[in-house]
Amino acid sequence: MDLSSALYLGVTFGMFVIFVMIVIRTYSKKRKDEGEVAKYRMLDDD
């Protein structure tokens, strides 16, 4: 494997790791509860 192939594989793997971290953060229970609070606060303002 030459340098460009290793670099391409590294960048691809890094992007996959970032994607997994975003999915975990988005669907975590704590973050979901915080998102619901903001929604209900906006509804109360009306």
Sequence and secondary structure as in RCSB ss.txt:
>XXXX:A:sequence
MDLSSALYLGVTFGMFVIFVMIVIRTYSKKRKDEGEVAKYRMLDDD
>XXXX:A:secstr
  HHHHHHHHHHHHHHHHHHHHHHHHT HHHHHHHHHHHHHHHHH 
